[in-house]
Amino acid sequence: MDSIPKTLENIIVDLTKLPGIGRRTAERLAIFLLESNSEYLKNFSININDLNEKMSECEKCHCFIDIDENSTINECVICSDESRNSKIVCVLKKASDVIIFERTGYNGYYHILGNLISPIDGINEEDLNIDSLLLRLSNSHIKEVLIATDASIEGDSTALYISNILKESDVKVTRLARGLPIGGTIEHVDQTTLSSSIDDRIEIK
Ligand SMILES: [Zn+2]
């Protein structure tokens, strides 16, 4: 828009690229930043720049970590925590999924695939962090791999691929159950979810 100064417009365009932010919200946020004091703006820009320069990924699970120049081991807090359940590893698509799982009280380790298999988008097995998962399994006491990928075609293909690779190994491979949402009523559940609930039914007596 010509009526908006270019510097402000650049920020608005950047903000609209954030998830859930439309043009209107981006304009409001840009004006907020413009009217903020210079110290806040300076810190904010440094913090954003640090995301690019001071963060890396855990060499074990591929989760994001702060770069520690004094350490030769680049492991995340979770991988370094020996009090966790070392017998189970939960396989996730992206590092941000870890935050969601941590809220559930899950106490095992994680492995981030970085992607899901999707030939239509040109994403194949070699684009996923599967080799490092196999390496971890061969060098650890892990007894169970819990595949927690999305309930989608890509999630299913990825889960199937990993379970096939591990077919001959002693490691147990599990997947998240699919079923009724907590507090949901049967009449509002779609047919696919209900069918999965029947397939994944559990014994209560
Ligand atoms: Zn890690």
Residues whose N, C-alpha, C, O or C-beta is under 5 A from the ligand:
A	BS01	ZN	C58 K60 C61 H62 C63 E75 C76 C79
